[in-house]
C-alpha cells in the first residue's frame, strides 16, 4: 500500500461500489439492519482512505490492516466484524474486476506463504477442499497477526514462543473444539515451515496439546431406537426441519461423514441412476447408492426448503448469506440439537 502521488486528494470509496456491494448482499438475504452496519464500516473506511490519500486502485489487505490498527482491542467483536466486512468487500471488488489480484511479483509475504501452505495441504497432504476451509483461516489469522503493515512477516513470527502465545491468546473464551482445531492447524503449519526450510527444526511439539475429556461430547454409538428418535425429532413442516431431516438420514442410513455431507453439491446427485457422488478424505471419490427414503427427503428439501441461491452446495445456511454450511461443525450442531429435542443420550460402546 502506498499513498497516491497524483495532484489532489483521494475521494475514498466511490459510493456506487458501496451501493452495488450492499445490493449483492441484499440478494443473499442479509437483513437491512446488518446492511446498515456494513455501510457504516465502509463509509468510515472511505473517509480514512481519503484522509490518507489512498486511491481505489491501491486498495489491498495492507490498507485494511492499517485501518484496523485504529482499534485498540484486537480480540473485540467490533474488530472481527469490521475486518469481515472489509475482506468481503475486497473479494467483491476483485470478483467484479474492479480490483485485480496481486501478481506473484508484488504479492505480499503473508499472501505468498499462505498460498504455499494451502498448496501443501492440497497437493502434498491430499486434503479435501472442506478441510482447507477449516484449517486455512486459523493460519491466515496467525500470519495477519504477526505481519507488518507492508505485508511482510515479522522476524520472530516463526518462533516457538510466538506460536504458543498466539494459541493461548486466541483460545480465550473459545470452545475446546475450536481450540483443538486451531492447535491442529498450527502443528500442520509448523511442519510445513520446517519442510520449506523456514525453521531450523520442526516446531510441531511446541504447540500445546488441547485436552479433550473422554465422553465429554456426544458419543458415536446409538441404539436403533435412539437413532429413529433422533431422525423423527426434525420438524419437517419447516425449511430448517426438512434440511435437518435429510442430513440426519444421510448420517444414519448412508453413513456419510459430516465433511462429506457439507461438500455435497447439486451435481453430485444422480437421480436417474439413484446414486450420490461422495467426495471424501484424501481426494477419494465414491459412488453411494441413494435409497428412496434418503432421495425423497433430499428432493423435498430442495423443492420446499432450500430456496434460491447461487451456491451449488446441497445444504445451505438458514440465514444470510445463503451459502453452503461452513464446515463439519455445522453438522455436529444439527446432531446436538436433535439429541436435545429427542431428550436422550446414546449408550456408550463397551
C-alpha positions as CSV (number, residue, x, y, z in Angstrom):
1,X,0.0,0.0,0.0
2,X,1.4,3.4,-1.0
3,X,0.0,6.9,-0.9
4,X,-1.0,8.3,-4.3
5,X,1.3,10.9,-5.8
6,X,-1.4,12.5,-8.1
7,X,-2.5,16.0,-7.6
8,X,-5.5,16.3,-5.3
9,X,-6.8,14.2,-2.5
10,X,-8.3,10.7,-2.9
11,X,-12.1,10.6,-2.9
12,X,-12.1,7.4,-0.9
13,X,-14.5,4.6,-2.0
14,X,-16.9,5.5,-4.8
15,X,-20.5,5.4,-3.5
16,X,-21.6,3.3,-6.5
17,X,-19.3,0.5,-5.5
18,X,-20.6,0.5,-1.9
19,X,-24.2,0.5,-3.1
20,X,-23.6,-2.3,-5.6
21,X,-21.8,-4.4,-2.9
22,X,-24.7,-4.0,-0.4
23,X,-27.2,-4.8,-3.2
24,X,-25.3,-8.0,-3.8
25,X,-25.6,-8.9,0.0
26,X,-29.3,-7.9,-0.1
27,X,-29.9,-10.6,-2.7
28,X,-28.1,-13.0,-0.4
29,X,-30.8,-12.3,2.2
30,X,-28.8,-10.2,4.6
31,X,-31.1,-8.1,6.9
32,X,-31.4,-4.4,6.4
33,X,-30.1,-3.9,10.0
34,X,-26.9,-5.8,9.1
35,X,-26.6,-3.9,5.8
36,X,-26.7,-0.6,7.6
37,X,-24.0,-1.7,9.9
38,X,-21.8,-2.8,7.0
39,X,-22.5,0.6,5.2
40,X,-21.2,2.5,8.3
41,X,-18.0,0.5,8.3
42,X,-17.4,1.1,4.6
43,X,-18.2,4.8,4.9
44,X,-15.8,5.1,7.8
45,X,-13.1,3.2,5.8
46,X,-13.8,5.6,2.8
47,X,-13.2,8.6,5.0
48,X,-10.0,7.0,6.3
49,X,-8.8,6.3,2.7
50,X,-9.5,10.0,1.8
51,X,-7.5,11.2,4.8
52,X,-4.5,9.0,3.9
53,X,-4.8,9.9,0.2
54,X,-5.2,6.3,-0.8
55,X,-6.8,5.6,-4.1
56,X,-9.1,2.8,-5.0
57,X,-6.5,1.1,-7.2
58,X,-4.2,0.8,-4.3
59,X,-6.7,-0.9,-2.0
60,X,-5.4,-4.2,-0.6
61,X,-5.1,-6.2,2.6
62,X,-2.3,-3.9,3.8
63,X,-4.6,-0.9,3.7
64,X,-7.3,-2.7,5.6
65,X,-4.7,-3.8,8.2
66,X,-3.6,-0.2,8.7
67,X,-7.2,0.9,9.1
68,X,-7.9,-1.8,11.7
69,X,-5.0,-0.6,13.8
70,X,-7.0,2.4,15.0
71,X,-9.0,0.0,17.2
72,X,-7.2,-1.0,20.5
73,X,-8.7,-4.4,21.3
74,X,-7.6,-6.9,18.6
75,X,-9.9,-9.5,20.1
76,X,-13.0,-7.3,20.2
77,X,-16.2,-8.1,18.4
78,X,-16.1,-4.8,16.6
79,X,-12.7,-5.6,15.2
80,X,-13.8,-9.0,13.9
81,X,-17.0,-7.5,12.4
82,X,-15.2,-4.7,10.6
83,X,-12.4,-6.9,9.3
84,X,-15.0,-9.4,8.0
85,X,-16.8,-6.5,6.1
86,X,-13.6,-5.3,4.5
87,X,-12.5,-8.7,3.5
88,X,-15.9,-9.4,1.9
89,X,-15.8,-6.0,0.2
90,X,-12.3,-6.7,-1.2
91,X,-13.4,-10.1,-2.5
92,X,-16.4,-8.4,-4.2
93,X,-14.2,-5.8,-5.9
94,X,-11.9,-8.5,-7.2
95,X,-14.7,-10.7,-8.4
96,X,-16.1,-7.8,-10.3
97,X,-12.7,-7.0,-11.8
98,X,-12.7,-3.5,-10.2
99,X,-9.5,-4.5,-8.4
100,X,-7.0,-7.1,-9.6
101,X,-5.5,-9.8,-7.5
102,X,-1.8,-9.1,-6.7
103,X,0.6,-10.8,-9.1
104,X,3.3,-13.0,-7.9
105,X,5.9,-10.2,-8.2
106,X,4.1,-7.8,-5.9
107,X,2.4,-10.4,-3.7
108,X,3.0,-9.9,0.0
109,X,5.0,-12.3,2.0
110,X,1.9,-13.1,4.0
111,X,-0.2,-14.0,0.9
112,X,2.7,-15.9,-0.6
113,X,3.3,-18.0,2.5
114,X,-0.5,-18.6,3.0
115,X,-0.9,-19.7,-0.7
116,X,2.1,-22.1,-0.4
117,X,0.7,-23.6,2.8
118,X,-2.7,-24.2,1.1
119,X,-0.9,-25.8,-1.8
120,X,1.0,-28.1,0.6
121,X,-2.3,-29.2,2.2
122,X,-4.0,-29.7,-1.1
123,X,-1.1,-31.4,-3.1
124,X,1.2,-33.0,-0.5
125,X,-1.3,-33.9,2.1
126,X,-4.2,-34.6,-0.2
127,X,-6.7,-32.8,2.0
128,X,-10.2,-32.1,0.7
129,X,-11.4,-28.6,-0.1
130,X,-13.6,-28.6,3.1
131,X,-10.5,-29.3,5.2
132,X,-8.7,-26.3,3.7
133,X,-11.7,-24.2,4.7
134,X,-11.4,-25.4,8.3
135,X,-7.7,-25.1,8.8
136,X,-6.8,-22.2,6.4
137,X,-8.5,-19.4,8.4
138,X,-6.5,-20.2,11.5
139,X,-3.2,-19.8,9.6
140,X,-4.3,-16.7,7.8
141,X,-5.2,-15.2,11.2
142,X,-1.8,-16.2,12.6
143,X,0.0,-14.6,9.6
144,X,-2.0,-11.4,9.7
145,X,-1.5,-11.1,13.5
146,X,2.3,-11.3,13.0
147,X,2.7,-9.3,9.9
148,X,4.0,-5.8,9.3
149,X,1.9,-3.1,7.6
150,X,3.6,-3.7,4.3
151,X,2.6,-7.3,4.1
152,X,5.9,-8.7,5.3
153,X,6.1,-11.2,8.2
154,X,7.7,-10.1,11.5
155,X,11.1,-11.8,12.2
156,X,10.0,-13.6,15.3
157,X,6.7,-14.9,13.9
158,X,8.1,-18.4,13.3
159,X,9.4,-19.0,16.8
160,X,8.1,-21.5,19.4
161,X,7.2,-18.8,21.9
162,X,5.3,-16.7,19.4
163,X,3.3,-19.7,18.1
164,X,2.5,-20.9,21.6
165,X,1.4,-17.4,22.8
166,X,-0.8,-17.0,19.8
167,X,-2.6,-20.2,20.6
168,X,-3.1,-19.2,24.2
169,X,-4.3,-15.7,23.3
170,X,-6.8,-16.9,20.6
171,X,-8.2,-19.7,22.8
172,X,-9.6,-17.3,25.5
173,X,-13.3,-17.5,25.6
174,X,-13.4,-20.2,22.8
175,X,-14.8,-23.7,23.0
176,X,-12.4,-26.7,23.5
177,X,-13.2,-27.9,19.9
178,X,-12.3,-24.6,18.4
179,X,-9.0,-24.5,20.3
180,X,-8.3,-28.1,19.3
181,X,-8.8,-27.4,15.6
182,X,-6.5,-24.3,15.9
183,X,-3.8,-26.4,17.5
184,X,-4.1,-29.0,14.8
185,X,-3.7,-26.2,12.1
186,X,-0.7,-24.7,13.8
187,X,1.0,-28.0,14.2
188,X,0.5,-28.6,10.5
189,X,1.8,-25.2,9.7
190,X,4.9,-25.8,11.8
191,X,5.7,-28.9,9.9
192,X,5.2,-27.0,6.6
193,X,7.6,-24.3,7.7
194,X,10.2,-27.0,8.6
195,X,9.9,-28.8,5.2
196,X,10.1,-25.4,3.4
197,X,13.3,-24.5,5.3
198,X,11.8,-21.5,7.2
199,X,12.6,-23.1,10.6
200,X,15.8,-24.9,11.6
201,X,13.7,-27.6,13.5
202,X,10.2,-28.8,13.3
203,X,8.2,-26.8,15.9
204,X,5.4,-29.3,15.9
205,X,5.9,-30.2,19.5
206,X,5.9,-26.5,20.6
207,X,2.2,-26.2,20.1
208,X,0.5,-27.1,23.3
209,X,-1.9,-30.0,23.2
210,X,-5.6,-29.4,24.0
211,X,-7.0,-31.8,26.5
212,X,-10.2,-33.5,25.3
213,X,-12.0,-35.3,28.0
214,X,-13.4,-38.7,27.2
215,X,-17.1,-38.9,26.8
216,X,-17.3,-35.1,27.1
217,X,-19.1,-34.9,23.7
218,X,-22.0,-36.8,22.1
219,X,-20.8,-40.5,21.8
220,X,-20.9,-42.0,18.4
221,X,-22.8,-45.2,19.2
222,X,-26.6,-45.2,19.1
223,X,-29.2,-47.9,19.6
224,X,-31.6,-48.3,16.7
225,X,-34.4,-46.8,18.8
226,X,-32.3,-43.7,19.6
227,X,-31.4,-43.3,16.0
228,X,-35.0,-43.3,14.9
229,X,-35.9,-40.9,17.7
230,X,-33.2,-38.5,16.5
231,X,-34.5,-38.6,12.9
232,X,-38.1,-38.2,14.0
233,X,-37.2,-35.2,16.1
234,X,-36.8,-33.0,13.0
235,X,-39.8,-30.8,12.3
236,X,-40.5,-31.4,8.6
237,X,-43.1,-28.7,8.4
238,X,-40.3,-26.0,8.4
239,X,-37.5,-25.5,5.9
240,X,-34.9,-26.0,8.7
241,X,-36.6,-29.2,9.7
242,X,-36.6,-30.5,6.2
243,X,-32.9,-29.8,5.8
244,X,-32.0,-31.4,9.1
245,X,-34.2,-34.4,8.4
246,X,-32.3,-35.1,5.2
247,X,-28.9,-34.6,6.9
248,X,-29.8,-37.0,9.7
249,X,-30.9,-39.6,7.2
250,X,-27.6,-39.2,5.3
251,X,-25.7,-39.8,8.6
252,X,-27.9,-42.7,9.7
253,X,-28.8,-44.6,6.5
254,X,-25.7,-44.0,4.3
255,X,-23.1,-43.5,7.0
256,X,-21.7,-40.3,5.4
257,X,-19.2,-38.2,7.3
258,X,-20.0,-34.7,8.3
259,X,-17.5,-33.2,5.9
260,X,-18.8,-35.3,3.1
261,X,-22.4,-34.0,3.7
262,X,-21.2,-30.4,3.8
263,X,-19.3,-30.9,0.5
264,X,-22.3,-32.3,-1.4
265,X,-23.2,-30.3,-4.5
266,X,-26.3,-30.4,-6.7
267,X,-24.3,-32.1,-9.5
268,X,-23.4,-34.9,-7.1
269,X,-26.9,-36.2,-7.0
270,X,-27.6,-38.6,-9.9
271,X,-31.3,-39.0,-9.8
272,X,-31.6,-41.4,-12.8
273,X,-29.0,-43.9,-11.6
274,X,-30.0,-43.4,-8.0
275,X,-26.6,-42.6,-6.5
276,X,-24.6,-39.9,-4.8
277,X,-21.1,-38.9,-5.7
278,X,-19.3,-38.5,-2.3
279,X,-16.0,-36.6,-2.0
280,X,-14.2,-38.0,0.9
281,X,-10.8,-37.6,2.6
282,X,-7.6,-37.7,0.6
283,X,-9.5,-36.7,-2.6
284,X,-11.3,-40.0,-2.7
285,X,-14.5,-40.1,-4.7
286,X,-17.1,-42.8,-4.1
287,X,-20.5,-43.6,-5.7
288,X,-23.0,-44.4,-3.0
289,X,-26.5,-45.9,-3.7
290,X,-29.2,-43.4,-3.0
291,X,-32.1,-45.1,-1.2
292,X,-35.7,-44.0,-1.9
293,X,-36.1,-42.7,1.7
294,X,-33.0,-40.5,1.6
295,X,-33.6,-39.4,-2.0
296,X,-37.2,-38.4,-1.2
297,X,-36.0,-36.4,1.9
298,X,-33.4,-34.5,-0.2
299,X,-35.9,-33.9,-3.0
300,X,-38.5,-32.4,-0.6
301,X,-35.8,-30.2,1.0
302,X,-34.6,-29.0,-2.5
303,X,-38.2,-28.2,-3.5
304,X,-39.7,-26.8,-0.3
305,X,-36.8,-25.8,2.0
306,X,-33.6,-24.8,0.2
307,X,-34.7,-21.7,-1.6
308,X,-32.9,-19.8,-4.3
309,X,-29.2,-19.4,-4.1
310,X,-26.2,-19.1,-6.4
311,X,-24.4,-21.7,-4.3
312,X,-24.1,-25.2,-5.8
313,X,-24.0,-26.8,-2.3
314,X,-27.0,-29.0,-1.5
315,X,-27.3,-27.9,2.1
316,X,-27.4,-24.2,2.9
317,X,-27.3,-21.9,5.9
318,X,-30.7,-20.7,7.0
319,X,-29.6,-17.1,7.4
320,X,-27.7,-14.8,5.1
321,X,-25.5,-15.3,3.3
322,X,-27.4,-18.2,1.8
323,X,-24.3,-20.3,1.1
324,X,-23.2,-23.8,2.0
325,X,-22.7,-24.9,5.6
326,X,-19.4,-23.6,7.0
327,X,-18.0,-27.0,7.9
328,X,-18.4,-30.3,9.7
329,X,-19.0,-28.4,13.0
330,X,-22.4,-27.3,11.5
331,X,-23.4,-30.9,11.1
332,X,-22.4,-31.6,14.7
333,X,-24.5,-28.7,15.8
334,X,-27.5,-30.1,14.0
335,X,-27.0,-33.5,15.6
336,X,-26.7,-32.0,19.1
337,X,-29.9,-30.1,18.6
338,X,-31.6,-33.4,17.6
339,X,-30.3,-35.0,20.8
340,X,-31.8,-32.1,22.8
341,X,-35.1,-32.5,21.1
342,X,-35.2,-36.3,21.5
343,X,-34.3,-35.9,25.1
344,X,-32.0,-38.8,25.4
345,X,-28.3,-39.7,25.3
346,X,-26.8,-42.6,23.4
347,X,-25.3,-45.7,25.1
348,X,-21.6,-46.0,25.3
349,X,-19.7,-48.5,23.3
350,X,-18.1,-51.0,25.6
